[in-house]
Amino acid sequence: MSQAEKWAMHLAAAQQFFEREGHLKVPRKHVETISLPRPGDGRDEERLLKLGAWVANQRSRAATLTADRVDQLSAVGMRWT
C-alpha cells in the first residue's frame, strides 16, 4: 500500500470521526474503524486505524506538511493550535 493510499484512508477516518463527534480532538489512543471496498468482489472490508496517534503526528508535523495536506486536514475540521 502506498503512502498516498495510507494518507487517504486516515483522512477518510478523520472525516468520519469529525462528522460523528463534531471535532478532531481525537484521544491519542483512539482507533477508528472504516469500511473500504475490497478489490474484486466489491464487498466492504473493515480497517482499524490508529487515528488518535495519526492526528497528533500531523499536528506536530504541521510545519513540514505540504500546503495541500494542510488544506485537506483543515477542510475536515483540524484545528492546528
N, CA, C and O atoms as a DFTB+ gen file, in Angstrom:
324 C
 N C O
     1  1       0.850      -1.175       0.000
     2  2       0.000       0.000       0.000
     3  2       0.899       1.243       0.000
     4  3       1.860       1.323       0.765
     5  1       0.579       2.191      -0.850
     6  2       1.409       3.389      -0.978
     7  2       1.133       4.371       0.165
     8  3       0.119       4.278       0.857
     9  1       2.047       5.295       0.338
    10  2       1.868       6.336       1.351
    11  2       0.635       7.185       1.042
    12  3      -0.082       7.601       1.952
    13  1       0.396       7.438      -0.240
    14  2      -0.779       8.229      -0.635
    15  2      -2.070       7.501      -0.250
    16  3      -3.032       8.132       0.187
    17  1      -2.090       6.184      -0.411
    18  2      -3.282       5.406      -0.039
    19  2      -3.480       5.419       1.475
    20  3      -4.610       5.529       1.949
    21  1      -2.395       5.307       2.233
    22  2      -2.494       5.360       3.696
    23  2      -3.001       6.726       4.148
    24  3      -3.847       6.825       5.037
    25  1      -2.465       7.786       3.515
    26  2      -2.915       9.145       3.833
    27  2      -4.423       9.269       3.586
    28  3      -5.157       9.796       4.423
    29  1      -4.872       8.778       2.426
    30  2      -6.289       8.876       2.064
    31  2      -7.170       8.122       3.063
    32  3      -8.244       8.604       3.422
    33  1      -6.729       6.957       3.512
    34  2      -7.508       6.187       4.496
    35  2      -7.609       6.950       5.813
    36  3      -8.689       7.030       6.398
    37  1      -6.493       7.513       6.288
    38  2      -6.526       8.258       7.538
    39  2      -7.357       9.531       7.403
    40  3      -8.066       9.911       8.334
    41  1      -7.273      10.181       6.264
    42  2      -8.082      11.371       6.044
    43  2      -9.570      11.015       6.060
    44  3     -10.379      11.754       6.620
    45  1      -9.929       9.891       5.452
    46  2     -11.326       9.431       5.474
    47  2     -11.760       9.119       6.904
    48  3     -12.889       9.422       7.291
    49  1     -10.874       8.521       7.681
    50  2     -11.192       8.213       9.079
    51  2     -11.371       9.502       9.880
    52  3     -12.254       9.588      10.734
    53  1     -10.532      10.506       9.605
    54  2     -10.654      11.797      10.286
    55  2     -11.990      12.454       9.947
    56  3     -12.652      13.015      10.820
    57  1     -12.378      12.381       8.684
    58  2     -13.664      12.943       8.254
    59  2     -14.821      12.230       8.954
    60  3     -15.765      12.871       9.415
    61  1     -14.743      10.917       9.028
    62  2     -15.779      10.121       9.686
    63  2     -15.893      10.499      11.159
    64  3     -16.995      10.680      11.676
    65  1     -14.743      10.617      11.834
    66  2     -14.729      10.991      13.245
    67  2     -15.339      12.375      13.429
    68  3     -16.162      12.579      14.322
    69  1     -14.936      13.337      12.580
    70  2     -15.439      14.704      12.687
    71  2     -16.949      14.759      12.473
    72  3     -17.654      15.459      13.200
    73  1     -17.440      14.036      11.494
    74  2     -18.883      14.029      11.222
    75  2     -19.668      13.466      12.398
    76  3     -20.772      13.925      12.691
    77  1     -19.100      12.474      13.069
    78  2     -19.784      11.856      14.202
    79  2     -19.653      12.691      15.471
    80  3     -20.629      12.851      16.204
    81  1     -18.455      13.229      15.745
    82  2     -18.174      13.894      17.019
    83  2     -18.245      15.420      16.962
    84  3     -18.423      16.074      17.989
    85  1     -18.104      15.986      15.757
    86  2     -18.148      17.433      15.623
    87  2     -16.837      18.140      15.913
    88  3     -16.801      19.367      16.003
    89  1     -15.759      17.382      16.060
    90  2     -14.428      17.942      16.328
    91  2     -13.372      16.900      15.974
    92  3     -13.688      15.738      15.719
    93  1     -12.115      17.335      15.964
    94  2     -10.996      16.401      15.751
    95  2     -10.066      16.384      16.955
    96  3      -8.851      16.262      16.803
    97  1     -10.627      16.505      18.136
    98  2      -9.837      16.359      19.361
    99  2      -9.815      14.870      19.699
   100  3     -10.444      14.421      20.657
   101  1      -9.084      14.131      18.896
   102  2      -9.082      12.676      18.973
   103  2      -8.142      12.225      20.094
   104  3      -6.973      12.611      20.094
   105  1      -8.613      11.428      21.039
   106  2      -7.715      10.902      22.065
   107  2      -6.573      10.124      21.413
   108  3      -6.792       9.392      20.448
   109  1      -5.376      10.277      21.930
   110  2      -4.171       9.695      21.329
   111  2      -4.316       8.195      21.077
   112  3      -3.790       7.699      20.080
   113  1      -4.995       7.471      21.925
   114  2      -5.107       6.008      21.771
   115  2      -6.343       5.572      20.991
   116  3      -6.622       4.377      20.893
   117  1      -7.079       6.522      20.439
   118  2      -8.321       6.178      19.730
   119  2      -8.031       5.410      18.438
   120  3      -7.142       5.772      17.668
   121  1      -8.800       4.347      18.222
   122  2      -8.734       3.563      16.991
   123  2     -10.080       3.714      16.284
   124  3     -11.132       3.477      16.877
   125  1     -10.038       4.109      15.021
   126  2     -11.248       4.326      14.229
   127  2     -11.408       3.177      13.242
   128  3     -10.441       2.756      12.607
   129  1     -12.626       2.674      13.116
   130  2     -12.933       1.626      12.145
   131  2     -13.540       2.268      10.915
   132  3     -14.510       3.020      11.011
   133  1     -12.966       1.968       9.752
   134  2     -13.536       2.465       8.495
   135  2     -13.808       1.276       7.587
   136  3     -13.184       0.223       7.719
   137  1     -14.738       1.455       6.672
   138  2     -15.068       0.417       5.694
   139  2     -14.557       0.841       4.334
   140  3     -14.787       1.966       3.891
   141  1     -13.860      -0.074       3.675
   142  2     -13.326       0.174       2.344
   143  2     -13.782      -0.933       1.411
   144  3     -13.869      -2.090       1.823
   145  1     -14.078      -0.596       0.152
   146  2     -14.443      -1.659      -0.794
   147  2     -13.230      -2.546      -1.092
   148  3     -12.130      -2.048      -1.330
   149  1     -13.444      -3.854      -1.075
   150  2     -12.372      -4.796      -1.405
   151  2     -12.251      -4.898      -2.911
   152  3     -13.259      -4.961      -3.615
   153  1     -11.029      -4.913      -3.412
   154  2     -10.857      -5.093      -4.856
   155  2     -11.401      -6.453      -5.299
   156  3     -11.222      -7.457      -4.611
   157  1     -12.044      -6.471      -6.419
   158  2     -12.508      -7.739      -6.970
   159  2     -13.956      -8.042      -6.709
   160  3     -14.742      -8.144      -7.650
   161  1     -14.336      -8.192      -5.443
   162  2     -15.704      -8.630      -5.170
   163  2     -16.647      -7.495      -4.779
   164  3     -17.855      -7.707      -4.675
   165  1     -16.112      -6.290      -4.560
   166  2     -16.960      -5.150      -4.267
   167  2     -17.515      -5.096      -2.858
   168  3     -18.189      -4.131      -2.494
   169  1     -17.241      -6.124      -2.054
   170  2     -17.725      -6.099      -0.673
   171  2     -16.827      -5.200       0.163
   172  3     -15.668      -4.963      -0.178
   173  1     -17.379      -4.707       1.259
   174  2     -16.601      -3.833       2.131
   175  2     -15.708      -4.634       3.065
   176  3     -16.049      -5.734       3.500
   177  1     -14.562      -4.050       3.354
   178  2     -13.601      -4.616       4.293
   179  2     -13.404      -3.582       5.394
   180  3     -13.204      -2.402       5.104
   181  1     -13.456      -4.002       6.640
   182  2     -13.242      -3.075       7.746
   183  2     -11.759      -2.977       8.055
   184  3     -11.043      -3.978       8.072
   185  1     -11.311      -1.745       8.299
   186  2      -9.927      -1.479       8.669
   187  2      -9.918      -0.720       9.988
   188  3     -10.741       0.170      10.206
   189  1      -8.997      -1.069      10.856
   190  2      -8.797      -0.346      12.106
   191  2      -7.595       0.563      11.927
   192  3      -6.509       0.108      11.567
   193  1      -7.793       1.856      12.180
   194  2      -6.715       2.827      12.023
   195  2      -6.464       3.527      13.349
   196  3      -7.406       3.898      14.049
   197  1      -5.208       3.704      13.689
   198  2      -4.824       4.409      14.916
   199  2      -4.940       5.913      14.654
   200  3      -3.941       6.615      14.498
   201  1      -6.176       6.379      14.613
   202  2      -6.451       7.754      14.227
   203  2      -5.904       8.762      15.223
   204  3      -5.387       9.803      14.820
   205  1      -6.005       8.478      16.505
   206  2      -5.534       9.429      17.516
   207  2      -4.058       9.735      17.366
   208  3      -3.660      10.899      17.402
   209  1      -3.246       8.711      17.200
   210  2      -1.808       8.905      17.028
   211  2      -1.518       9.638      15.723
   212  3      -0.645      10.504      15.672
   213  1      -2.255       9.286      14.666
   214  2      -2.036       9.913      13.366
   215  2      -2.352      11.409      13.412
   216  3      -1.579      12.222      12.906
   217  1      -3.488      11.774      14.018
   218  2      -3.867      13.187      14.116
   219  2      -2.826      13.949      14.938
   220  3      -2.417      15.044      14.552
   221  1      -2.399      13.386      16.052
   222  2      -1.380      14.039      16.878
   223  2      -0.083      14.233      16.089
   224  3       0.560      15.278      16.190
   225  1       0.295      13.229      15.308
   226  2       1.511      13.340      14.498
   227  2       1.375      14.425      13.435
   228  3       2.327      15.164      13.181
   229  1       0.212      14.529      12.816
   230  2       0.018      15.557      11.792
   231  2       0.118      16.946      12.416
   232  3       0.710      17.852      11.829
   233  1      -0.458      17.113      13.598
   234  2      -0.365      18.414      14.274
   235  2       1.084      18.754      14.590
   236  3       1.513      19.890      14.386
   237  1       1.836      17.789      15.082
   238  2       3.224      18.068      15.453
   239  2       4.116      18.285      14.241
   240  3       5.179      18.895      14.355
   241  1       3.695      17.791      13.084
   242  2       4.479      17.945      11.858
   243  2       3.900      19.004      10.925
   244  3       4.242      19.032       9.742
   245  1       3.051      19.852      11.423
   246  2       2.346      20.828      10.581
   247  2       3.301      21.648       9.725
   248  3       3.000      21.929       8.564
   249  1       4.427      22.031      10.268
   250  2       5.365      22.873       9.521
   251  2       5.984      22.140       8.334
   252  3       6.471      22.782       7.403
   253  1       5.973      20.819       8.349
   254  2       6.597      20.057       7.258
   255  2       5.579      19.486       6.276
   256  3       5.968      18.899       5.267
   257  1       4.290      19.645       6.549
   258  2       3.265      19.148       5.638
   259  2       3.149      20.057       4.421
   260  3       3.394      21.261       4.504
   261  1       2.777      19.471       3.300
   262  2       2.535      20.285       2.112
   263  2       1.287      21.138       2.332
   264  3       0.433      20.808       3.155
   265  1       1.199      22.216       1.600
   266  2       0.028      23.093       1.711
   267  2      -1.245      22.336       1.382
   268  3      -2.290      22.575       1.988
   269  1      -1.162      21.423       0.424
   270  2      -2.327      20.620       0.034
   271  2      -2.804      19.764       1.202
   272  3      -4.005      19.674       1.457
   273  1      -1.876      19.142       1.906
   274  2      -2.273      18.289       3.045
   275  2      -2.827      19.127       4.193
   276  3      -3.786      18.719       4.849
   277  1      -2.241      20.283       4.441
   278  2      -2.768      21.173       5.475
   279  2      -4.197      21.572       5.117
   280  3      -5.084      21.571       5.970
   281  1      -4.412      21.916       3.839
   282  2      -5.757      22.289       3.383
   283  2      -6.745      21.133       3.539
   284  3      -7.880      21.343       3.967
   285  1      -6.318      19.912       3.194
   286  2      -7.200      18.747       3.317
   287  2      -7.591      18.521       4.771
   288  3      -8.761      18.276       5.067
   289  1      -6.631      18.601       5.673
   290  2      -6.933      18.399       7.088
   291  2      -7.791      19.535       7.647
   292  3      -8.698      19.297       8.445
   293  1      -7.508      20.753       7.234
   294  2      -8.315      21.893       7.696
   295  2      -9.758      21.743       7.223
   296  3     -10.689      22.106       7.942
   297  1      -9.942      21.214       6.027
   298  2     -11.285      21.027       5.463
   299  2     -12.107      20.015       6.250
   300  3     -13.336      20.087       6.242
   301  1     -11.452      19.069       6.932
   302  2     -12.205      18.083       7.719
   303  2     -12.243      18.453       9.203
   304  3     -12.608      17.626      10.038
   305  1     -11.869      19.684       9.532
   306  2     -12.053      20.150      10.903
   307  2     -10.820      20.219      11.770
   308  3     -10.943      20.441      12.975
   309  1      -9.640      20.041      11.217
   310  2      -8.411      20.097      12.015
   311  2      -8.190      21.518      12.526
   312  3      -8.269      22.489      11.774
   313  1      -7.918      21.608      13.799
   314  2      -7.505      22.879      14.412
   315  2      -6.042      22.698      14.766
   316  3      -5.669      21.704      15.389
   317  1      -5.219      23.643      14.377
   318  2      -3.762      23.474      14.467
   319  2      -3.174      23.963      15.767
   320  3      -1.977      23.783      15.991
   321  1      -3.955      24.572      16.631
   322  2      -3.407      25.061      17.902
   323  2      -4.053      24.360      19.066
   324  3      -3.719      24.640      20.218
